[in-house]
Amino acid sequence: MAFTYTGCAVHGCNLPTSSPNNLCAKHRLPGHVVRRPGDNEMVITAWAAKHDHEEGVIFLNDFALGDLFGGRAGFEKKLQDQGFVEVRNIPTEEEVKSIGANKKMAEWSGPWLPEYPWDRKAN
């Protein structure tokens, strides 16, 4: 039997969620619904960003968006702290596909990482 969260993943927010979202209507962002084994569902959010003149797309599930960053503003700040510029949420799967249609995506494109190669060089 799958465990279902019923409250928003943003700490201190007790507003209800509705499947497949882990965020309430106040914190929810558009994304792509993913179903995992055991009937677990989540929404994957996509973020366009640039770093050193490279463009890419970063993905983050909605539970992590709320739990780790408190929502959109916190995640955008984290990406900016990691050196990304022109960060924006990409609302549709079609837009995600169109971003990479005519250009090579940066090698850092993919799931969000707590540390990127340039972070390691700075240490």
C-alpha positions in Angstrom: 0.0 0.0 0.0 1.4 3.4 -1.0 1.9 6.2 1.5 0.1 9.4 0.5 1.0 12.8 1.8 -2.1 14.9 2.5 -0.5 18.2 3.5 1.7 20.6 1.5 5.4 19.7 1.4 6.3 23.4 2.3 7.2 23.4 6.0 4.6 25.3 8.0 2.0 25.1 5.3 -0.9 22.9 6.4 -3.0 23.4 3.3 -4.3 20.2 1.6 -2.9 18.7 -1.6 -4.6 16.8 -4.3 -3.1 13.9 -6.1 -0.6 13.8 -7.8 0.6 17.1 -6.2 2.8 17.3 -3.1 2.1 21.0 -3.0 -1.1 22.9 -2.2 -2.8 25.2 -4.7 -0.9 28.2 -3.2 2.6 26.6 -3.8 1.9 24.4 -6.8 3.7 24.9 -10.1 3.0 23.3 -13.5 4.9 20.3 -14.4 4.8 16.7 -15.7 3.1 14.0 -13.7 5.2 10.9 -13.0 3.8 7.7 -11.5 6.3 5.4 -9.7 5.9 1.8 -8.6 3.5 1.5 -5.6 1.1 4.2 -7.0 3.4 7.0 -5.8 2.8 10.1 -7.9 4.7 13.4 -8.1 5.0 16.4 -10.4 8.4 17.1 -12.0 9.0 20.8 -12.5 11.3 22.0 -15.2 13.5 25.1 -15.0 15.3 26.9 -17.8 18.6 28.4 -16.7 21.9 29.7 -18.0 25.4 29.4 -16.7 28.5 30.8 -18.4 26.7 31.3 -21.7 25.3 27.7 -21.7 21.6 27.1 -21.6 20.0 24.0 -20.0 17.0 22.6 -18.2 17.0 21.5 -14.6 14.3 19.1 -13.2 13.1 18.9 -9.6 10.2 17.0 -8.1 7.5 19.0 -6.4 8.0 17.4 -3.0 11.7 18.5 -3.0 10.7 21.9 -4.2 8.5 22.3 -1.1 10.5 20.4 1.4 14.0 21.6 0.6 13.3 25.1 -0.7 9.9 26.2 0.6 8.6 26.6 -3.0 9.5 28.6 -6.1 11.2 31.6 -4.6 13.5 29.4 -2.5 14.5 27.2 -5.4 15.1 30.2 -7.7 17.4 31.7 -5.0 19.3 28.5 -4.6 19.9 28.3 -8.4 21.1 31.9 -8.4 23.4 31.1 -5.5 24.8 28.2 -7.5 25.6 30.7 -10.3 22.6 30.3 -12.6 21.1 33.3 -14.3 17.8 33.8 -16.2 16.1 31.1 -14.2 12.5 30.5 -15.0 9.9 27.7 -14.5 8.9 26.1 -17.8 5.2 25.4 -17.6 4.6 22.9 -20.3 6.3 19.8 -21.7 6.1 21.3 -25.2 8.1 24.3 -24.1 10.7 22.0 -22.5 11.1 20.2 -25.8 11.2 23.4 -27.8 14.0 24.9 -25.7 16.4 22.1 -26.7 15.1 21.6 -30.3 17.6 23.8 -32.1 20.6 23.9 -29.8 22.8 21.7 -27.7 21.8 21.7 -24.0 24.5 22.2 -21.4 26.0 19.1 -19.9 24.7 20.1 -16.5 21.1 19.7 -17.7 19.1 17.1 -15.9 18.0 16.6 -12.3 19.0 19.4 -9.9 22.3 18.7 -8.1 23.2 20.1 -4.6 26.7 20.8 -6.1 27.8 21.4 -9.7 31.3 21.1 -11.1 32.0 24.9 -10.8 31.0 24.7 -7.1 33.8 22.1 -6.6 36.4 24.3 -8.3 35.6 27.1 -6.0 36.3 25.0 -2.9 
